[in-house]
Amino acid sequence: MSSMVAVSESVGPSRIGRSPDEAEAQTYNHSMAPDPSNRLRLAELVAALSIATDLGLGQPMAHALRTCLIAISLGRALGLREGQLADTYYTTLLRFVGCTSDSHELMAFAAGEDVRFRQLMVAIGNDTPDEMAPHLAQFMAAVGAGGDIPARVRDALESPDGIGAQIAAVHCEVATMLAARLGLGSTVCDALRHAFERWDGRGFPDGRSGEEVPAPIRLAVVARDIEVLTRTRGLEETRDVLKRRRDRAFDPHIVDAFLKHGARIVAEIEAGDVWNDVLRGEPGCPRWVPAEQIDEALTAFADFADAKTPFTLGHSRGVADFAETAARNLGLSATDATCVRRAGLLHDIGVSGVPNAIWEWKGTLSVDQWERVRLHVYYTERILARCECLRPISLIAAAHHERLDGSGYHRGSRGNDLDSRARVLAAADACQAMLQPRPHRPARTLDDAARELRKEVSAGRLDPQAVEAVLAGAGARPRRTVPSRPGNLTDREIEVLRLMAQGRSNREMATSLGITPKTVGHHVQHIYDKIGVSTRAAAAVFAVENRLLYS
């Protein structure tokens, strides 16, 4: 795969290999940045995405950004070279990018409260199993998980096939896939592949120990706990916890560096502007996504946002296609068509902050549930607004649930407040959603979707021209075929992969395909072996990347 990123030559010679003092003295000069319409700074894009992962972890926005600054400061204190610091920088920001991809698998264990579950695990994840067990049992009882809770907790913490191991595998595989798509190189990919290893060898996925654990992960693990602990418990208690975890979960050299320099590191971060400090502090030269690859990068993020539930896979790609085609058919400029396409790709980036208990609810949503649903577009707006290159699309992306009569959300905008781009995106999102199954209904046909959309037009909620342009594009859209079989998958394996991606059990797949569950199991294992993953979520992302979801 060719690298998606390029190292900037506009800020002078490479700083790799320079001393920490020299590197800290040279900061990124925004006046040297290229026109953002031509290139996109990768650090800015990944930093914005990290805010979405913060929401999925139940953490305040900028949690990952502060973790990154701590990791880089500790790395400098330990004398790491600029190249090593650059790997740590991107590893830390991307470590939890796969955190929402296991949300469907957590439905049973966490009663759909995936965000609350991750919020708990942030605090206790590096404790011993005995220390974690009572916290997990209390959580499961509180969310009404049911069953034999002590047995389920033991299985989660101790079984090599338990939910703990499954979660780690999903996070590692999905984060690695994204890093590879962004062209971040083998060191970052290898680090993310081992994102939950521990110094004492009791981590996942391979039980690596000591210096076998990639250095960026050793730094990221300690830095994340420092960020959470200093924010919630204060510096002194943080020191105590790190001493307890020293030589267990944590590399003792990194702990010792914090014990020596921690007060200064934390004070500097608290006194600064976290967003700008992260961008200024990128080790080495800034990396840029070339203009011709920006949409590819945004599509990668769209796929990972959609992976939160099995029934939204490919949704953002579909919305982007519908919206761009409709915009061009309506005579919008090429710039506006590109804007609405990119808004379509990223319009649901904020869904990570809403638990799957709501997204996968099969009945009528309560008032409280609806209020939480409405938040996802607010989150989308705030995430995109942080990134200079994406700021122009933030309001458009956040308007996909607005309606002309003011009945939409989150702003309740009306008529003239919604320009043609926002109207097109709203129609495209509504159409694509209708064509996909949802927990409370099956997928609709295009004819049924057309009738529903025209009812919305008659009620004064959707723009008639935008709806007709979207429907014309949807009807004319050619069926996508797979030119080859990615991973050398057979036709039957592709059928199984599609059903897997939808979250079907082996028994359900067997019934659908007219084969035995045992045969399905064999197909599933062959699929995993061929495409190099071990989890449903990673296989689902592979299916979306390779356009295998639909025939």
PLY file of the C-alpha trace (Angstrom):
ply
format ascii 1.0
element vertex 551
property float x
property float y
property float z
element edge 550
property int vertex1
property int vertex2
end_header
0.00 0.00 0.00
1.38 3.40 -0.91
1.65 5.83 1.97
-1.24 8.25 2.26
0.83 10.78 4.16
3.73 12.90 3.06
6.28 14.60 5.30
6.16 18.36 4.86
9.21 20.02 3.37
7.86 23.50 4.07
9.16 23.71 7.64
12.84 23.13 6.96
15.03 20.03 7.27
13.96 16.96 9.21
14.29 17.13 12.99
14.60 13.37 13.40
17.62 12.57 15.50
17.99 16.04 17.01
18.26 16.50 20.74
15.09 17.00 22.79
16.05 20.63 23.45
16.41 21.39 19.74
13.14 19.64 18.96
11.25 21.52 21.65
12.68 24.82 20.48
11.38 24.38 16.92
7.59 24.66 16.86
5.19 24.35 13.98
4.69 27.66 12.18
1.13 27.91 10.87
2.19 30.58 8.38
4.11 27.82 6.59
1.07 25.60 6.20
-0.18 24.92 2.69
-3.62 25.90 1.52
-5.93 23.59 3.55
-8.07 23.01 0.45
-5.06 21.37 -1.20
-3.68 19.30 1.66
-4.90 18.18 5.05
-2.61 17.97 8.03
-2.76 14.41 9.32
-2.14 15.36 12.95
-5.11 17.72 12.89
-7.37 15.06 11.40
-6.28 12.36 13.84
-6.56 14.76 16.77
-10.16 15.52 15.78
-10.91 11.82 15.51
-9.45 11.28 18.98
-12.21 13.50 20.36
-14.75 11.06 18.93
-12.97 8.19 20.67
-13.03 10.16 23.92
-16.82 10.21 23.67
-16.91 6.46 23.07
-14.77 5.94 26.17
-17.05 8.09 28.31
-14.23 10.59 28.82
-14.19 14.37 28.48
-13.12 15.74 25.13
-9.33 16.21 24.91
-8.63 13.13 27.08
-6.58 11.57 24.27
-4.91 14.89 23.46
-3.71 15.30 27.05
-2.61 11.66 27.08
-0.56 12.33 23.95
1.17 15.34 25.52
2.00 13.31 28.64
3.40 10.43 26.57
5.58 12.77 24.49
6.85 14.56 27.60
7.74 11.26 29.25
9.44 10.12 26.05
11.55 13.26 25.97
12.47 12.80 29.63
13.67 9.30 28.74
15.74 10.62 25.82
13.79 9.07 22.94
14.72 10.12 19.41
12.32 12.22 17.34
11.34 9.25 15.17
10.40 7.23 18.26
8.44 10.18 19.61
6.58 10.54 16.30
5.53 6.89 16.50
4.41 7.41 20.10
2.46 10.52 19.09
0.28 8.75 16.51
0.03 5.53 18.51
-1.31 7.42 21.52
-3.87 9.38 19.52
-5.10 6.29 17.66
-4.89 3.68 20.43
-8.61 3.69 21.15
-9.94 4.42 17.67
-11.40 0.91 17.58
-13.15 1.34 20.91
-16.68 1.57 19.51
-16.32 -1.33 17.07
-17.06 -3.85 19.82
-20.22 -2.09 20.97
-22.50 -4.72 19.46
-20.56 -7.52 21.15
-20.95 -5.68 24.47
-24.74 -5.64 24.19
-25.18 -8.78 26.29
-22.32 -8.32 28.74
-22.89 -4.61 29.44
-26.64 -4.52 28.74
-25.95 -2.14 25.85
-24.25 0.43 28.09
-20.98 0.27 26.18
-20.02 3.88 26.96
-20.51 3.41 30.72
-18.61 0.13 30.58
-15.61 1.74 28.89
-15.75 4.64 31.33
-15.37 2.12 34.16
-12.57 0.23 32.40
-10.59 3.44 31.89
-10.26 3.69 35.66
-9.59 0.03 36.54
-8.23 -1.58 33.37
-4.63 -1.83 34.62
-5.47 -3.25 38.04
-5.16 -6.96 38.83
-8.15 -9.25 38.10
-8.89 -9.48 41.84
-8.97 -5.69 42.10
-11.13 -5.31 38.98
-13.69 -8.02 39.80
-15.82 -6.19 42.41
-16.04 -3.07 40.23
-17.18 -5.13 37.24
-19.74 -7.04 39.32
-21.15 -3.79 40.69
-21.42 -2.34 37.19
-23.19 -5.40 35.78
-25.68 -5.41 38.63
-26.34 -1.68 38.14
-27.10 -2.02 34.42
-29.21 -5.14 34.90
-26.93 -7.48 32.95
-28.40 -10.52 34.72
-27.19 -14.12 34.81
-24.55 -15.49 37.14
-22.62 -12.24 37.52
-19.65 -13.61 39.53
-19.13 -16.37 36.96
-19.43 -13.94 34.06
-16.92 -11.60 35.69
-14.44 -14.44 36.24
-14.81 -15.50 32.63
-14.32 -11.92 31.40
-11.13 -11.44 33.39
-9.53 -14.87 33.26
-10.66 -16.74 30.15
-8.47 -16.43 27.04
-11.74 -16.42 25.08
-13.66 -14.16 27.49
-15.10 -10.75 26.75
-11.92 -9.05 27.98
-9.79 -10.83 25.39
-12.42 -10.25 22.71
-12.55 -6.53 23.41
-8.77 -6.20 23.27
-8.63 -8.13 19.99
-11.28 -5.90 18.37
-9.60 -2.68 19.49
-6.18 -3.83 18.31
-7.30 -5.12 14.92
-9.51 -2.17 14.04
-7.00 0.46 15.14
-4.28 -1.29 13.15
-6.49 -1.35 10.05
-7.07 2.40 10.29
-3.39 3.17 10.81
-2.55 1.06 7.75
-5.13 2.91 5.65
-3.55 6.19 6.72
-0.11 4.92 5.71
1.39 5.40 9.16
3.98 2.68 8.81
4.87 -0.64 10.36
6.05 0.66 13.74
2.77 2.38 14.55
0.77 -0.55 13.17
2.75 -3.04 15.26
2.29 -0.91 18.36
-1.48 -0.69 17.86
-1.59 -4.43 17.18
-0.36 -4.85 20.78
-2.28 -1.97 22.34
-3.28 -3.88 25.50
-0.05 -5.63 26.41
1.38 -5.18 29.90
4.91 -5.03 31.25
4.28 -8.19 33.31
3.03 -10.21 30.32
-0.60 -10.44 31.49
-2.00 -8.32 28.69
-3.50 -8.87 25.23
-3.40 -10.08 22.54
-0.12 -12.03 22.76
1.00 -11.75 26.37
4.21 -9.91 25.48
6.24 -8.70 28.43
8.99 -6.24 29.28
10.71 -4.65 26.32
8.92 -7.04 23.95
5.99 -4.64 24.32
6.41 -1.84 21.72
7.81 1.31 23.33
4.96 3.56 22.07
2.45 1.31 23.85
4.46 1.23 27.07
4.38 5.03 27.07
0.74 5.29 26.01
-0.47 2.89 28.72
1.19 4.85 31.52
0.28 8.24 30.05
-3.42 7.37 29.74
-3.63 6.36 33.41
-1.75 9.50 34.43
-4.22 11.66 32.53
-7.25 10.04 34.15
-5.79 9.83 37.65
-4.42 13.37 37.85
-7.73 14.72 36.59
-9.92 12.68 38.94
-7.74 12.02 42.01
-4.90 14.52 42.02
-1.13 14.26 41.67
-0.27 12.58 44.95
-2.76 9.75 44.58
-1.59 9.32 40.99
1.93 8.77 42.28
0.66 6.13 44.71
-1.26 4.24 41.99
1.71 4.32 39.61
3.98 2.92 42.31
1.50 0.09 42.86
1.33 -0.69 39.13
5.09 -0.29 38.61
6.64 -3.51 37.31
3.14 -4.94 36.86
1.17 -3.19 34.15
3.74 -0.41 33.76
7.32 -0.17 32.57
9.23 0.83 35.74
11.50 3.24 33.84
8.48 5.23 32.62
6.97 5.30 36.10
10.25 6.55 37.53
10.39 9.28 34.90
6.97 10.49 35.95
7.80 10.34 39.65
10.74 12.62 38.88
9.20 14.99 36.33
5.44 14.51 36.77
4.63 17.70 38.64
6.23 19.80 35.91
4.65 17.79 33.08
1.13 18.06 34.52
1.51 21.77 35.34
2.67 22.59 31.80
-0.27 20.76 30.25
-2.79 22.39 32.57
-1.38 25.84 31.77
-1.47 25.39 28.00
-3.97 25.14 25.17
-4.22 21.39 24.69
-5.38 21.37 21.06
-2.75 23.79 19.82
-0.06 22.24 22.01
-0.67 18.84 20.42
-0.39 20.29 16.92
2.69 22.36 17.75
4.23 19.40 19.52
4.12 16.89 16.67
7.62 15.36 16.64
9.57 15.67 13.43
8.03 17.38 10.43
4.25 17.67 10.02
2.65 15.03 7.82
0.14 15.94 5.15
-2.59 14.03 3.35
-2.33 14.97 -0.36
-5.40 16.54 -1.93
-6.16 13.50 -4.04
-6.24 11.28 -0.94
-8.28 13.42 1.45
-11.53 11.68 0.58
-9.85 8.32 1.08
-8.78 9.36 4.58
-12.24 10.69 5.42
-13.82 7.49 4.09
-11.63 5.50 6.47
-12.99 7.51 9.39
-16.54 7.12 8.07
-16.16 3.33 8.03
-14.99 3.27 11.63
-17.85 5.51 12.79
-20.35 3.23 11.06
-18.85 0.12 12.67
-20.51 0.98 15.99
-23.54 -1.08 14.96
-23.88 -3.87 12.38
-26.82 -2.18 10.65
-25.03 1.12 9.96
-22.09 -0.42 8.11
-21.56 1.49 4.87
-24.18 4.10 5.82
-21.90 7.14 5.60
-20.43 6.03 2.27
-23.95 5.70 0.91
-25.01 9.12 2.21
-21.90 10.70 0.70
-22.56 9.10 -2.69
-26.22 10.13 -2.73
-25.44 13.67 -1.59
-22.65 14.30 -4.08
-24.65 12.94 -7.01
-27.70 14.99 -6.04
-25.62 18.14 -5.60
-24.14 17.80 -9.08
-27.55 17.04 -10.61
-28.92 20.21 -9.01
-26.15 22.27 -10.58
-24.23 23.03 -7.39
-20.60 24.00 -7.87
-17.83 21.42 -7.73
-16.72 22.95 -4.43
-20.20 22.56 -2.93
-20.49 19.00 -4.25
-17.18 18.13 -2.59
-18.30 19.84 0.61
-21.55 17.90 0.80
-19.76 14.64 0.01
-17.30 15.14 2.84
-20.09 16.20 5.18
-21.85 12.97 4.25
-18.77 10.92 5.07
-18.38 12.48 8.53
-21.96 13.35 9.51
-22.21 10.47 12.01
-18.76 10.77 13.59
-20.54 11.79 16.82
-22.53 8.56 17.22
-19.71 7.14 19.36
-20.95 9.13 22.36
-24.39 7.47 22.41
-24.67 3.94 23.87
-25.76 1.00 21.76
-28.60 0.34 24.17
-30.25 3.26 22.34
-29.00 2.64 18.80
-30.13 -1.00 18.96
-33.42 -0.32 20.78
-36.28 -2.11 19.04
-39.18 -0.21 20.55
-40.28 3.42 20.76
-37.61 5.67 22.21
-38.37 7.45 25.46
-37.98 11.22 25.87
-34.64 10.70 27.62
-33.42 8.35 24.90
-34.38 10.85 22.21
-32.45 13.59 23.98
-29.37 11.40 23.95
-29.86 10.61 20.24
-30.05 14.33 19.49
-26.62 14.80 21.02
-24.83 12.89 18.28
-25.16 15.73 15.76
-23.92 18.23 18.34
-20.93 15.99 18.95
-20.30 15.79 15.20
-20.30 19.58 14.92
-17.92 20.07 17.83
-15.49 17.39 16.61
-15.28 18.71 13.06
-15.11 22.35 14.13
-11.77 21.70 15.83
-10.08 20.79 12.54
-9.29 23.79 10.33
-9.73 21.85 7.10
-13.03 20.32 8.23
-14.51 23.41 9.86
-16.28 24.50 6.63
-18.26 21.26 6.59
-19.01 21.08 10.33
-22.32 22.99 10.20
-23.44 21.12 7.06
-22.62 17.73 8.59
-24.43 18.68 11.80
-27.56 19.68 9.85
-28.41 16.23 8.52
-31.36 15.88 10.91
-32.61 19.47 10.53
-35.99 19.98 8.84
-37.44 22.97 6.98
-40.32 23.37 9.44
-37.99 23.55 12.46
-38.91 20.09 13.76
-35.39 18.68 13.33
-32.34 18.73 15.59
-30.04 19.74 17.16
-30.56 23.44 16.38
-34.18 23.33 15.23
-33.21 25.33 12.13
-35.87 26.45 9.67
-36.21 27.18 5.96
-33.81 29.96 5.04
-31.34 28.84 7.72
-30.67 25.69 5.67
-28.80 26.19 2.42
-28.94 23.85 -0.56
-26.06 21.72 0.73
-27.75 21.09 4.07
-31.05 20.28 2.33
-29.35 17.78 0.04
-27.53 16.10 2.92
-30.74 15.78 4.95
-32.51 14.09 2.03
-29.54 11.82 1.32
-29.28 10.72 4.94
-33.00 9.99 5.19
-32.98 7.99 1.95
-29.90 5.92 2.77
-31.21 5.16 6.28
-34.50 3.88 4.86
-32.69 1.55 2.47
-30.83 -0.13 5.34
-32.33 -2.35 8.04
-32.73 -1.00 11.55
-33.48 -2.86 14.79
-37.12 -1.73 14.73
-37.77 -2.40 11.01
-36.42 -4.15 7.90
-34.82 -2.28 5.02
-37.27 -0.52 2.73
-37.32 -0.77 -1.04
-36.44 2.30 -3.06
-40.12 2.71 -4.02
-41.18 2.62 -0.37
-38.43 5.06 0.55
-39.55 7.40 -2.25
-43.10 7.41 -0.90
-41.89 8.19 2.62
-39.58 10.95 1.45
-42.32 12.58 -0.61
-44.60 12.51 2.42
-41.90 14.45 4.25
-41.87 16.95 1.37
-45.66 17.34 1.54
-45.42 17.91 5.29
-42.93 20.73 4.69
-39.99 18.98 6.31
-37.72 18.10 3.36
-36.85 20.12 0.28
-38.67 18.81 -2.85
-35.81 19.45 -5.27
-33.27 17.85 -2.95
-35.45 14.77 -2.46
-36.06 14.29 -6.19
-32.36 14.74 -6.95
-31.44 12.13 -4.34
-34.06 9.70 -5.59
-32.94 10.16 -9.18
-29.37 9.40 -8.15
-30.43 6.42 -6.05
-32.38 4.93 -8.93
-29.59 5.45 -11.41
-26.80 4.30 -9.13
-25.19 1.25 -10.77
-24.94 -1.95 -8.80
-21.40 -2.22 -7.51
-19.68 -5.45 -8.34
-16.57 -6.90 -6.80
-13.93 -7.07 -9.55
-11.99 -9.73 -7.67
-12.32 -11.74 -4.48
-10.37 -9.87 -1.78
-8.42 -12.28 0.37
-9.21 -15.05 -2.13
-12.60 -15.48 -0.48
-15.00 -17.89 -2.17
-18.53 -16.86 -3.12
-19.89 -18.78 -0.11
-17.40 -17.12 2.21
-18.47 -13.71 0.93
-22.09 -14.64 1.70
-21.08 -15.67 5.22
-19.00 -12.51 5.65
-21.99 -10.33 4.76
-24.12 -12.04 7.38
-21.32 -11.88 9.96
-21.01 -8.16 9.38
-24.71 -7.83 10.21
-24.07 -9.37 13.62
-25.81 -12.68 12.84
-25.06 -15.69 15.03
-23.77 -18.93 13.50
-27.21 -20.48 13.94
-28.91 -17.55 12.20
-26.41 -17.67 9.34
-26.94 -21.40 8.99
-30.70 -20.96 8.73
-30.34 -18.19 6.17
-27.91 -20.18 4.00
-29.44 -23.63 4.44
-26.31 -25.19 5.94
-25.36 -26.43 9.39
-23.96 -24.17 12.15
-20.83 -26.34 12.16
-20.28 -25.63 8.47
-20.81 -21.93 9.13
-18.18 -22.12 11.85
-15.69 -23.60 9.39
-16.42 -20.82 6.90
-15.98 -18.17 9.59
-12.58 -19.55 10.60
-11.48 -19.72 6.95
-12.55 -16.08 6.48
-10.56 -15.00 9.54
-7.50 -16.89 8.35
-7.68 -15.47 4.83
-8.16 -11.81 5.73
-5.91 -11.87 8.80
-8.35 -10.91 11.57
-9.97 -12.72 14.48
-13.07 -10.65 15.30
-16.46 -9.95 13.73
-15.94 -6.19 13.95
-12.64 -6.26 12.06
-14.15 -8.61 9.46
-17.07 -6.18 9.07
-14.69 -3.27 8.47
-12.86 -5.40 5.89
-16.18 -6.07 4.16
-16.98 -2.35 4.00
-13.50 -1.41 2.78
-13.77 -3.93 -0.04
-17.41 -3.15 -0.90
-18.56 -6.67 -0.08
-21.69 -5.82 1.89
-23.99 -5.83 -1.11
-24.00 -7.85 -4.30
0 1
1 2
2 3
3 4
4 5
5 6
6 7
7 8
8 9
9 10
10 11
11 12
12 13
13 14
14 15
15 16
16 17
17 18
18 19
19 20
20 21
21 22
22 23
23 24
24 25
25 26
26 27
27 28
28 29
29 30
30 31
31 32
32 33
33 34
34 35
35 36
36 37
37 38
38 39
39 40
40 41
41 42
42 43
43 44
44 45
45 46
46 47
47 48
48 49
49 50
50 51
51 52
52 53
53 54
54 55
55 56
56 57
57 58
58 59
59 60
60 61
61 62
62 63
63 64
64 65
65 66
66 67
67 68
68 69
69 70
70 71
71 72
72 73
73 74
74 75
75 76
76 77
77 78
78 79
79 80
80 81
81 82
82 83
83 84
84 85
85 86
86 87
87 88
88 89
89 90
90 91
91 92
92 93
93 94
94 95
95 96
96 97
97 98
98 99
99 100
100 101
101 102
102 103
103 104
104 105
105 106
106 107
107 108
108 109
109 110
110 111
111 112
112 113
113 114
114 115
115 116
116 117
117 118
118 119
119 120
120 121
121 122
122 123
123 124
124 125
125 126
126 127
127 128
128 129
129 130
130 131
131 132
132 133
133 134
134 135
135 136
136 137
137 138
138 139
139 140
140 141
141 142
142 143
143 144
144 145
145 146
146 147
147 148
148 149
149 150
150 151
151 152
152 153
153 154
154 155
155 156
156 157
157 158
158 159
159 160
160 161
161 162
162 163
163 164
164 165
165 166
166 167
167 168
168 169
169 170
170 171
171 172
172 173
173 174
174 175
175 176
176 177
177 178
178 179
179 180
180 181
181 182
182 183
183 184
184 185
185 186
186 187
187 188
188 189
189 190
190 191
191 192
192 193
193 194
194 195
195 196
196 197
197 198
198 199
199 200
200 201
201 202
202 203
203 204
204 205
205 206
206 207
207 208
208 209
209 210
210 211
211 212
212 213
213 214
214 215
215 216
216 217
217 218
218 219
219 220
220 221
221 222
222 223
223 224
224 225
225 226
226 227
227 228
228 229
229 230
230 231
231 232
232 233
233 234
234 235
235 236
236 237
237 238
238 239
239 240
240 241
241 242
242 243
243 244
244 245
245 246
246 247
247 248
248 249
249 250
250 251
251 252
252 253
253 254
254 255
255 256
256 257
257 258
258 259
259 260
260 261
261 262
262 263
263 264
264 265
265 266
266 267
267 268
268 269
269 270
270 271
271 272
272 273
273 274
274 275
275 276
276 277
277 278
278 279
279 280
280 281
281 282
282 283
283 284
284 285
285 286
286 287
287 288
288 289
289 290
290 291
291 292
292 293
293 294
294 295
295 296
296 297
297 298
298 299
299 300
300 301
301 302
302 303
303 304
304 305
305 306
306 307
307 308
308 309
309 310
310 311
311 312
312 313
313 314
314 315
315 316
316 317
317 318
318 319
319 320
320 321
321 322
322 323
323 324
324 325
325 326
326 327
327 328
328 329
329 330
330 331
331 332
332 333
333 334
334 335
335 336
336 337
337 338
338 339
339 340
340 341
341 342
342 343
343 344
344 345
345 346
346 347
347 348
348 349
349 350
350 351
351 352
352 353
353 354
354 355
355 356
356 357
357 358
358 359
359 360
360 361
361 362
362 363
363 364
364 365
365 366
366 367
367 368
368 369
369 370
370 371
371 372
372 373
373 374
374 375
375 376
376 377
377 378
378 379
379 380
380 381
381 382
382 383
383 384
384 385
385 386
386 387
387 388
388 389
389 390
390 391
391 392
392 393
393 394
394 395
395 396
396 397
397 398
398 399
399 400
400 401
401 402
402 403
403 404
404 405
405 406
406 407
407 408
408 409
409 410
410 411
411 412
412 413
413 414
414 415
415 416
416 417
417 418
418 419
419 420
420 421
421 422
422 423
423 424
424 425
425 426
426 427
427 428
428 429
429 430
430 431
431 432
432 433
433 434
434 435
435 436
436 437
437 438
438 439
439 440
440 441
441 442
442 443
443 444
444 445
445 446
446 447
447 448
448 449
449 450
450 451
451 452
452 453
453 454
454 455
455 456
456 457
457 458
458 459
459 460
460 461
461 462
462 463
463 464
464 465
465 466
466 467
467 468
468 469
469 470
470 471
471 472
472 473
473 474
474 475
475 476
476 477
477 478
478 479
479 480
480 481
481 482
482 483
483 484
484 485
485 486
486 487
487 488
488 489
489 490
490 491
491 492
492 493
493 494
494 495
495 496
496 497
497 498
498 499
499 500
500 501
501 502
502 503
503 504
504 505
505 506
506 507
507 508
508 509
509 510
510 511
511 512
512 513
513 514
514 515
515 516
516 517
517 518
518 519
519 520
520 521
521 522
522 523
523 524
524 525
525 526
526 527
527 528
528 529
529 530
530 531
531 532
532 533
533 534
534 535
535 536
536 537
537 538
538 539
539 540
540 541
541 542
542 543
543 544
544 545
545 546
546 547
547 548
548 549
549 550
